[in-house]
Amino acid sequence: MEGNNDRKVESLLRVHLLRYPLMQAEDVYKLLFQAVMGPVHALADPASARLWLLSEMNAAAAGPKEPLIDPIACGGPMARVHLRPWLLADLDPDLLFDAFARTPLSYRGSIHRLETACQEASVWLRRRQAPIAEAFDVLIPTLREPGFPALRHSPGYRAAYRPAYRVVDMSLLDSEAVDAASH
């Protein structure tokens, strides 16, 4: 995340704060974590991860209007693939799970890049979202000692937006199926 990638962090935050105005500091961090680190934290047990995906798809409730594919990478291949649009497009859950499960094998994040993204986010948030910036600047040092772990979305974010997605390396997703479903 060197050079002009600060504009990518800024753009990512701008888009997501417009779509999800109730984002809190931990939601900003989660977005950056996923953009830089991918889904490695969610795949400790692939069999459980597959059951979790199917269960989440079966329980999918109404939520905000979201794109099928939501690029989140700051110079990388990561995207959130939202489950509600996936289901509406009648796409195969195994297609999504395969890309999700293979992502950590093809992509390695970097704590250094995550820390840099957090620094860039902090600067931008201080100019544009002071209340979130204050909480973010308190949160980040508490995450440094344990090595920047994955976090859950804030309770307010979960209640308002019912997030249901998987983070994948888009190069691993069958682009023909997704393109057909997106049009």
ROSE-4610 file (N, C-alpha, C; in Angstrom, 1 decimal, always signed):
// ROSE-4610
residu = [M/M/M/E/E/E/G/G/G/N/N/N/N/N/N/D/D/D/R/R/R/K/K/K/V/V/V/E/E/E/S/S/S/L/L/L/L/L/L/R/R/R/V/V/V/H/H/H/L/L/L/L/L/L/R/R/R/Y/Y/Y/P/P/P/L/L/L/M/M/M/Q/Q/Q/A/A/A/E/E/E/D/D/D/V/V/V/Y/Y/Y/K/K/K/L/L/L/L/L/L/F/F/F/Q/Q/Q/A/A/A/V/V/V/M/M/M/G/G/G/P/P/P/V/V/V/H/H/H/A/A/A/L/L/L/A/A/A/D/D/D/P/P/P/A/A/A/S/S/S/A/A/A/R/R/R/L/L/L/W/W/W/L/L/L/L/L/L/S/S/S/E/E/E/M/M/M/N/N/N/A/A/A/A/A/A/A/A/A/A/A/A/G/G/G/P/P/P/K/K/K/E/E/E/P/P/P/L/L/L/I/I/I/D/D/D/P/P/P/I/I/I/A/A/A/C/C/C/G/G/G/G/G/G/P/P/P/M/M/M/A/A/A/R/R/R/V/V/V/H/H/H/L/L/L/R/R/R/P/P/P/W/W/W/L/L/L/L/L/L/A/A/A/D/D/D/L/L/L/D/D/D/P/P/P/D/D/D/L/L/L/L/L/L/F/F/F/D/D/D/A/A/A/F/F/F/A/A/A/R/R/R/T/T/T/P/P/P/L/L/L/S/S/S/Y/Y/Y/R/R/R/G/G/G/S/S/S/I/I/I/H/H/H/R/R/R/L/L/L/E/E/E/T/T/T/A/A/A/C/C/C/Q/Q/Q/E/E/E/A/A/A/S/S/S/V/V/V/W/W/W/L/L/L/R/R/R/R/R/R/R/R/R/Q/Q/Q/A/A/A/P/P/P/I/I/I/A/A/A/E/E/E/A/A/A/F/F/F/D/D/D/V/V/V/L/L/L/I/I/I/P/P/P/T/T/T/L/L/L/R/R/R/E/E/E/P/P/P/G/G/G/F/F/F/P/P/P/A/A/A/L/L/L/R/R/R/H/H/H/S/S/S/P/P/P/G/G/G/Y/Y/Y/R/R/R/A/A/A/A/A/A/Y/Y/Y/R/R/R/P/P/P/A/A/A/Y/Y/Y/R/R/R/V/V/V/V/V/V/D/D/D/M/M/M/S/S/S/L/L/L/L/L/L/D/D/D/S/S/S/E/E/E/A/A/A/V/V/V/D/D/D/A/A/A/A/A/A/S/S/S/H/H/H]
num = [1/1/1/2/2/2/3/3/3/4/4/4/5/5/5/6/6/6/7/7/7/8/8/8/9/9/9/10/10/10/11/11/11/12/12/12/13/13/13/14/14/14/15/15/15/16/16/16/17/17/17/18/18/18/19/19/19/20/20/20/21/21/21/22/22/22/23/23/23/24/24/24/25/25/25/26/26/26/27/27/27/28/28/28/29/29/29/30/30/30/31/31/31/32/32/32/33/33/33/34/34/34/35/35/35/36/36/36/37/37/37/38/38/38/39/39/39/40/40/40/41/41/41/42/42/42/43/43/43/44/44/44/45/45/45/46/46/46/47/47/47/48/48/48/49/49/49/50/50/50/51/51/51/52/52/52/53/53/53/54/54/54/55/55/55/56/56/56/57/57/57/58/58/58/59/59/59/60/60/60/61/61/61/62/62/62/63/63/63/64/64/64/65/65/65/66/66/66/67/67/67/68/68/68/69/69/69/70/70/70/71/71/71/72/72/72/73/73/73/74/74/74/75/75/75/76/76/76/77/77/77/78/78/78/79/79/79/80/80/80/81/81/81/82/82/82/83/83/83/84/84/84/85/85/85/86/86/86/87/87/87/88/88/88/89/89/89/90/90/90/91/91/91/92/92/92/93/93/93/94/94/94/95/95/95/96/96/96/97/97/97/98/98/98/99/99/99/100/100/100/101/101/101/102/102/102/103/103/103/104/104/104/105/105/105/106/106/106/107/107/107/108/108/108/109/109/109/110/110/110/111/111/111/112/112/112/113/113/113/114/114/114/115/115/115/116/116/116/117/117/117/118/118/118/119/119/119/120/120/120/121/121/121/122/122/122/123/123/123/124/124/124/125/125/125/126/126/126/127/127/127/128/128/128/129/129/129/130/130/130/131/131/131/132/132/132/133/133/133/134/134/134/135/135/135/136/136/136/137/137/137/138/138/138/139/139/139/140/140/140/141/141/141/142/142/142/143/143/143/144/144/144/145/145/145/146/146/146/147/147/147/148/148/148/149/149/149/150/150/150/151/151/151/152/152/152/153/153/153/154/154/154/155/155/155/156/156/156/157/157/157/158/158/158/159/159/159/160/160/160/161/161/161/162/162/162/163/163/163/164/164/164/165/165/165/166/166/166/167/167/167/168/168/168/169/169/169/170/170/170/171/171/171/172/172/172/173/173/173/174/174/174/175/175/175/176/176/176/177/177/177/178/178/178/179/179/179/180/180/180/181/181/181/182/182/182/183/183/183]
x = [+0.8/+0.0/+0.9/+1.7/+2.6/+2.1/+2.6/+2.4/+0.9/+0.3/-1.0/-2.1/-1.7/-2.8/-3.5/-3.0/-3.8/-5.1/-5.1/-6.3/-7.3/-6.7/-7.6/-8.2/-7.5/-8.1/-9.2/-8.9/-9.9/-11.1/-10.9/-12.1/-12.9/-12.2/-12.9/-13.8/-13.2/-13.9/-15.1/-14.8/-15.9/-17.1/-16.9/-18.0/-18.7/-18.0/-18.6/-19.3/-18.8/-19.5/-20.7/-20.8/-22.0/-23.1/-22.6/-23.6/-24.0/-23.1/-23.3/-23.0/-23.8/-23.5/-23.4/-23.8/-23.7/-22.5/-21.5/-20.2/-19.6/-18.9/-18.2/-16.7/-15.9/-14.4/-14.1/-14.8/-14.5/-14.9/-15.9/-16.4/-15.4/-14.8/-13.8/-12.6/-12.2/-11.0/-11.3/-12.5/-12.8/-12.7/-13.2/-13.2/-11.7/-10.9/-9.4/-8.8/-9.1/-8.5/-8.9/-10.1/-10.5/-9.9/-9.8/-9.1/-7.7/-7.0/-5.6/-5.3/-6.0/-5.6/-6.5/-7.6/-8.5/-9.2/-9.7/-10.6/-9.9/-8.6/-7.8/-8.4/-8.8/-9.3/-10.6/-11.3/-12.6/-12.5/-11.3/-11.2/-10.3/-10.3/-9.5/-10.0/-11.3/-11.9/-12.8/-12.3/-13.1/-14.5/-14.6/-15.9/-16.9/-16.5/-17.4/-17.7/-16.6/-16.9/-17.9/-17.9/-18.9/-20.3/-20.4/-21.7/-22.2/-21.3/-21.6/-22.2/-21.5/-22.0/-23.4/-23.6/-24.9/-26.0/-25.7/-26.6/-26.9/-25.9/-26.2/-27.0/-26.8/-27.6/-29.0/-29.2/-30.6/-31.4/-30.6/-31.2/-31.2/-30.8/-30.6/-31.9/-31.9/-33.0/-32.9/-33.9/-33.8/-32.8/-32.2/-31.1/-31.0/-30.0/-29.9/-29.6/-29.8/-29.4/-27.9/-27.4/-25.9/-25.6/-24.4/-24.0/-23.6/-23.7/-23.3/-21.8/-21.0/-19.5/-19.2/-18.5/-18.1/-16.6/-15.9/-14.4/-14.0/-13.1/-12.7/-11.1/-10.5/-9.0/-8.4/-7.4/-6.6/-5.3/-5.5/-4.4/-4.2/-5.3/-5.2/-6.5/-6.7/-7.8/-9.1/-9.1/-10.2/-11.5/-12.6/-14.0/-14.9/-15.9/-16.9/-18.0/-18.4/-19.4/-20.7/-21.7/-22.8/-23.8/-24.2/-25.0/-26.4/-27.1/-28.4/-28.5/-27.7/-27.7/-27.2/-26.3/-25.9/-27.1/-27.9/-29.1/-30.1/-30.3/-31.3/-30.9/-29.6/-29.1/-29.1/-29.5/-29.5/-28.2/-27.1/-25.8/-25.5/-24.7/-24.3/-23.5/-23.9/-23.2/-21.8/-21.6/-20.3/-19.3/-19.8/-18.9/-18.3/-19.1/-18.7/-17.7/-18.1/-17.3/-16.0/-15.9/-14.6/-13.7/-14.2/-13.3/-12.9/-13.9/-13.6/-12.5/-12.7/-11.7/-10.3/-10.3/-9.0/-8.2/-9.0/-8.4/-7.1/-7.2/-6.0/-4.8/-5.0/-4.0/-3.3/-4.0/-3.5/-3.0/-3.4/-3.2/-2.7/-1.7/-1.1/-1.2/-1.8/-1.9/-0.6/-0.5/+0.7/+0.3/+0.7/+0.5/+1.0/+2.1/+2.7/+1.7/+1.2/+0.2/-1.1/-1.5/-2.7/-2.4/-1.3/-1.0/-0.9/-0.3/-0.3/-1.7/-2.5/-3.9/-4.6/-4.4/-5.0/-4.5/-3.2/-2.7/-3.3/-3.4/-4.1/-5.5/-6.2/-7.6/-7.8/-6.9/-6.9/-6.8/-5.9/-5.7/-7.0/-7.5/-8.7/-9.9/-10.1/-11.2/-11.1/-9.9/-9.8/-10.3/-10.1/-10.6/-12.1/-12.7/-14.0/-15.0/-14.5/-15.4/-14.8/-14.8/-14.0/-14.5/-15.8/-16.2/-15.7/-15.7/-15.2/-13.7/-13.0/-11.6/-11.1/-11.8/-11.4/-11.4/-12.5/-12.6/-11.6/-11.4/-10.5/-9.1/-8.7/-7.4/-7.2/-8.2/-8.1/-8.1/-8.8/-8.9/-7.6/-7.0/-5.9/-4.7/-4.3/-3.2/-3.5/-4.8/-5.2/-5.1/-5.1/-5.1/-3.6/-2.7/-1.3/-0.7/-0.8/-0.2/-0.6/-1.9/-2.2/-2.0/-1.4/-1.0/-2.1/-3.0/-4.1/-5.0/-5.8/-6.7/-7.9/-8.7/-10.0/-10.9/-11.9/-12.9/-14.3/-15.3/-16.7/-17.1/-18.2/-18.8/-19.4/-19.6/-20.2/-21.6/-22.2/-23.6/-24.5/-24.3/-25.2/-25.1/-23.9/-23.8/-24.5/-24.3/-25.0/-26.5/-27.0/-28.5/-29.1/-28.3/-28.9/-28.7/-27.6/-27.3/-27.3/-27.4/-27.4/-26.4/-25.1/-24.1/-24.0/-24.0/-23.9/-23.1/-21.9/-21.0/-19.8/-19.0/-17.8/-16.7/-15.5/-14.4/-13.6/-13.4/-12.8/-11.8/-10.8/-9.9/-10.7/-11.0/-11.9/-11.3/-10.0/-9.5/-9.8/-10.3/-10.6/-12.1/-12.9/-14.3/-14.6/-15.5/-15.9/-16.5/-15.7/-16.2/-17.3/-17.4/-18.5/-19.9/-19.9/-21.2/-21.5/-20.6/-20.9/-21.3/-20.6/-20.9/-22.3/-22.7/-24.0/-25.1/-24.8/-25.7/-25.8/-24.7/-24.7/-25.5/-25.8/-26.5/-27.9]
y = [-1.2/+0.0/+1.2/+1.4/+2.5/+3.5/+4.7/+5.7/+6.1/+6.0/+6.5/+5.6/+4.5/+3.7/+4.4/+5.5/+6.2/+6.7/+7.0/+7.4/+6.2/+5.0/+3.8/+3.6/+3.8/+3.7/+4.7/+5.9/+7.0/+6.7/+6.2/+5.9/+4.8/+3.8/+2.6/+3.1/+3.9/+4.4/+5.3/+6.2/+7.1/+6.3/+5.3/+4.4/+3.7/+3.1/+2.3/+3.2/+4.3/+5.2/+5.8/+6.0/+6.4/+5.3/+4.1/+3.0/+2.6/+2.6/+2.2/+3.3/+4.3/+5.5/+5.2/+4.0/+3.7/+2.9/+2.9/+2.2/+2.9/+2.0/+2.4/+2.1/+2.4/+2.2/+0.7/-0.2/-1.6/-2.1/-1.4/-1.8/-1.2/-0.1/+0.5/-0.5/-0.9/-1.8/-3.1/-3.7/-4.9/-4.8/-3.7/-3.5/-3.5/-2.7/-2.7/-4.0/-4.7/-6.0/-7.0/-7.0/-7.9/-7.5/-6.2/-5.7/-6.1/-6.1/-6.4/-7.9/-8.5/-9.8/-10.9/-10.5/-11.5/-12.3/-13.5/-14.2/-15.3/-15.2/-16.3/-16.7/-15.7/-15.9/-16.8/-16.8/-17.5/-18.9/-19.4/-20.7/-21.7/-21.5/-22.4/-23.9/-24.1/-25.4/-25.3/-25.7/-25.6/-26.3/-27.4/-28.1/-27.2/-26.7/-25.8/-24.5/-24.0/-22.8/-23.0/-24.2/-24.5/-24.6/-25.2/-25.3/-24.0/-23.1/-21.8/-21.0/-21.1/-20.4/-20.9/-22.2/-22.7/-22.3/-22.4/-21.9/-20.5/-19.7/-18.2/-17.9/-18.7/-18.5/-18.9/-20.0/-20.5/-19.5/-18.8/-17.9/-16.4/-16.2/-14.8/-14.1/-13.0/-12.1/-10.9/-10.1/-8.9/-8.0/-7.2/-6.3/-5.1/-4.3/-3.2/-3.6/-2.7/-3.0/-3.0/-4.1/-4.2/-4.8/-4.5/-5.1/-6.5/-7.3/-8.7/-8.7/-8.0/-7.9/-6.5/-6.5/-5.2/-5.2/-4.7/-4.6/-3.8/-4.4/-3.8/-3.6/-4.2/-4.2/-2.8/-2.6/-1.4/-1.8/-2.0/-2.5/-4.0/-4.7/-6.2/-6.7/-8.0/-8.6/-8.9/-8.4/-8.8/-8.1/-8.8/-8.3/-9.0/-8.3/-8.9/-9.3/-10.6/-11.1/-11.2/-10.4/-10.4/-11.5/-12.2/-13.4/-13.2/-12.1/-11.9/-11.7/-10.9/-10.8/-12.1/-12.9/-14.2/-15.1/-15.1/-16.0/-15.5/-14.2/-13.7/-14.0/-14.1/-14.5/-16.0/-16.7/-18.2/-18.8/-18.3/-18.8/-20.0/-20.9/-22.1/-21.7/-22.1/-21.8/-22.4/-23.6/-24.2/-23.4/-22.6/-21.7/-20.7/-20.1/-19.1/-19.7/-20.9/-21.5/-21.9/-22.4/-22.8/-21.6/-20.4/-19.2/-18.8/-18.8/-18.4/-19.3/-20.6/-21.5/-21.4/-21.1/-21.1/-19.7/-18.7/-17.4/-17.4/-17.9/-17.9/-18.6/-19.5/-20.3/-19.5/-18.5/-17.8/-16.3/-15.9/-14.5/-14.4/-13.7/-13.5/-12.0/-11.7/-10.3/-10.0/-8.8/-8.4/-7.4/-7.7/-6.9/-5.5/-5.4/-4.1/-3.3/-3.9/-3.2/-2.9/-3.8/-3.5/-2.3/-2.2/-1.1/+0.2/+0.1/+1.3/+1.8/+0.8/+1.2/+1.8/+1.3/+1.9/+3.3/+3.6/+4.9/+5.9/+5.4/+6.2/+6.5/+5.5/+5.6/+6.6/+6.6/+7.5/+8.9/+9.2/+10.6/+11.0/+10.2/+10.6/+10.7/+9.8/+9.9/+11.2/+11.6/+12.8/+14.0/+14.0/+15.1/+15.0/+13.8/+13.7/+13.1/+12.3/+11.6/+11.6/+12.8/+13.0/+12.0/+11.8/+10.8/+9.4/+8.9/+7.6/+7.6/+8.7/+8.8/+8.7/+9.3/+9.2/+7.8/+7.1/+5.7/+4.8/+5.1/+4.3/+4.5/+5.7/+6.0/+5.3/+5.1/+4.3/+2.8/+2.4/+0.9/+0.4/+1.0/+0.5/+0.1/+0.9/+0.5/-0.8/-1.0/-2.2/-3.4/-3.3/-4.4/-4.8/-3.8/-4.0/-5.1/-5.1/-6.1/-7.5/-7.8/-9.2/-9.5/-8.6/-8.9/-8.6/-7.6/-7.2/-8.4/-8.8/-9.9/-9.5/-10.4/-10.1/-9.7/-8.8/-8.4/-8.7/-8.7/-8.8/-7.3/-7.2/-5.9/-5.5/-4.2/-3.6/-4.1/-4.1/-4.5/-3.6/-2.3/-1.4/-1.7/-2.0/-2.3/-3.6/-4.6/-5.9/-5.8/-5.0/-4.8/-4.0/-3.0/-2.1/-2.8/-3.5/-3.9/-5.4/-6.2/-7.7/-8.1/-7.9/-8.2/-9.7/-10.1/-11.5/-11.5/-11.9/-11.8/-12.8/-13.0/-13.7/-12.9/-12.9/-12.2/-13.2/-12.8/-13.7/-12.9/-13.6/-13.2/-13.3/-12.2/-12.2/-13.0/-13.2/-13.9/-15.4/-15.9/-17.3/-17.6/-16.5/-16.7/-16.9/-17.8/-18.0/-16.7/-16.0/-14.6/-14.7/-15.8/-15.9/-16.0/-16.9/-17.0/-15.7/-15.1/-13.9/-12.7/-12.6/-11.6/-11.8/-13.1/-13.4/-13.0/-13.2/-12.9/-11.4/-10.7/-9.3/-8.5/-9.0/-8.3/-8.6]
z = [+0.0/+0.0/+0.0/-1.0/-1.1/-2.1/-2.0/-3.0/-3.1/-4.3/-4.5/-3.9/-3.2/-2.7/-1.6/-1.0/-0.1/-0.7/-2.0/-2.7/-2.8/-2.9/-2.9/-1.6/-0.5/+0.8/+1.0/+0.6/+0.7/-0.2/-1.4/-2.2/-1.6/-1.1/-0.5/+0.7/+1.5/+2.7/+2.3/+1.3/+0.9/+0.4/-0.5/-1.0/+0.1/+1.0/+2.0/+3.1/+3.4/+4.4/+3.8/+2.5/+1.8/+1.8/+1.5/+1.5/+2.9/+3.9/+5.2/+6.2/+6.3/+7.1/+8.6/+9.1/+10.5/+10.8/+9.9/+10.2/+11.4/+12.1/+13.3/+13.1/+14.0/+13.9/+13.6/+14.3/+14.0/+12.6/+12.1/+10.7/+9.7/+9.9/+9.1/+9.1/+10.3/+10.4/+9.7/+9.9/+9.3/+7.7/+7.2/+5.7/+5.3/+6.0/+5.7/+5.8/+6.9/+7.2/+6.0/+5.6/+4.5/+3.2/+2.9/+1.7/+1.6/+2.7/+2.7/+3.0/+4.0/+4.4/+3.8/+3.2/+2.6/+3.7/+3.4/+4.3/+5.1/+5.2/+5.9/+7.3/+8.0/+9.4/+9.4/+8.3/+8.2/+7.7/+7.5/+6.9/+7.7/+9.0/+9.8/+9.6/+9.4/+9.2/+8.0/+6.8/+5.6/+5.6/+6.2/+6.3/+7.0/+8.1/+8.9/+8.1/+7.4/+6.7/+5.6/+4.9/+3.9/+4.5/+5.6/+6.3/+6.7/+7.2/+7.6/+6.4/+5.3/+4.1/+3.7/+3.7/+3.3/+4.3/+5.6/+6.6/+6.5/+6.2/+6.0/+4.8/+3.7/+2.5/+2.8/+3.5/+3.8/+4.7/+5.6/+6.5/+6.0/+4.8/+4.3/+4.4/+5.2/+5.3/+4.4/+4.3/+3.5/+4.1/+3.2/+3.7/+2.7/+2.8/+2.0/+0.5/-0.4/-1.8/-1.9/-2.4/-2.5/-3.9/-4.3/-5.6/-5.4/-6.4/-6.3/-5.9/-6.7/-6.5/-6.0/-4.9/-4.2/-4.1/-5.0/-4.9/-3.7/-2.9/-1.7/-1.6/-2.6/-2.6/-2.8/-2.0/-2.2/-2.9/-4.2/-5.0/-5.1/-4.6/-4.7/-5.3/-5.2/-5.9/-5.1/-3.8/-3.0/-3.3/-3.1/-3.2/-2.2/-1.8/-1.0/-2.1/-2.0/-2.8/-1.9/-2.2/-1.3/-1.6/-0.5/-0.6/-1.2/-0.7/-1.2/-2.7/-3.3/-4.8/-5.5/-4.8/-5.3/-5.4/-4.3/-4.3/-5.3/-5.4/-6.4/-7.9/-8.1/-9.4/-9.7/-8.6/-8.7/-9.1/-8.5/-8.7/-7.8/-8.2/-7.4/-6.2/-5.0/-3.8/-3.8/-4.5/-4.5/-5.3/-6.3/-7.1/-6.2/-5.3/-4.4/-3.3/-2.8/-1.8/-2.3/-3.5/-4.1/-4.2/-4.7/-4.7/-3.3/-2.4/-1.0/-0.4/-0.6/+0.0/-0.6/-1.9/-2.6/-2.4/-2.0/-1.8/-0.9/+0.3/+1.1/+0.5/-0.4/-1.0/-2.1/-2.7/-3.8/-3.4/-2.3/-1.9/-0.5/-0.2/+1.1/+1.4/+2.5/+3.0/+3.7/+4.2/+4.9/+6.0/+7.2/+8.4/+8.1/+7.5/+7.2/+6.3/+5.3/+4.4/+5.1/+6.0/+6.8/+7.7/+8.4/+9.2/+8.4/+7.3/+6.4/+6.0/+5.6/+5.3/+6.4/+7.6/+8.8/+9.1/+8.8/+9.0/+8.0/+6.7/+5.7/+6.0/+6.5/+6.9/+8.0/+9.0/+10.1/+9.6/+8.8/+8.2/+7.5/+6.7/+6.0/+6.9/+7.9/+8.8/+9.6/+10.0/+10.8/+10.1/+8.8/+7.9/+7.7/+7.5/+7.0/+8.0/+9.0/+9.9/+11.3/+11.9/+13.2/+14.3/+14.5/+15.6/+15.3/+14.1/+13.8/+14.0/+13.5/+13.6/+15.1/+16.0/+17.4/+17.9/+17.6/+18.0/+17.3/+16.0/+15.2/+15.8/+16.1/+16.7/+18.0/+18.8/+20.0/+19.8/+18.8/+18.5/+17.9/+17.0/+16.2/+17.2/+18.1/+19.0/+19.8/+20.2/+20.9/+20.0/+18.7/+17.8/+17.4/+17.6/+17.2/+18.0/+19.3/+20.2/+19.8/+19.6/+19.2/+17.8/+17.0/+15.6/+14.6/+14.9/+14.0/+13.7/+14.7/+14.4/+13.6/+13.1/+12.5/+13.6/+13.2/+14.1/+13.5/+14.3/+13.8/+13.5/+12.7/+12.5/+13.9/+14.0/+15.2/+15.3/+16.6/+16.7/+15.9/+15.9/+15.1/+13.6/+13.1/+11.7/+11.4/+12.2/+12.0/+12.0/+13.0/+13.1/+11.9/+11.5/+10.4/+9.0/+8.8/+7.4/+7.2/+8.3/+8.1/+7.1/+7.4/+6.4/+6.1/+4.8/+4.4/+3.1/+3.3/+2.1/+2.4/+1.3/+1.4/+0.7/+1.3/+0.7/-0.2/-1.4/-2.3/-3.2/-3.7/-4.8/-6.1/-6.7/-7.8/-9.0/-9.1/-10.2/-10.0/-8.9/-8.7/-8.9/-9.1/-9.3/-10.8/-11.1/-12.5/-13.1/-13.8/-14.3/-15.3/-16.0/-17.0/-16.3/-15.2/-14.5/-13.8/-13.2/-12.5/-13.4/-14.6/-15.6/-16.1/-16.3/-16.8/-15.8/-14.5/-13.5/-13.2/-13.4/-13.2/-14.2/-15.3/-16.4/-16.5]
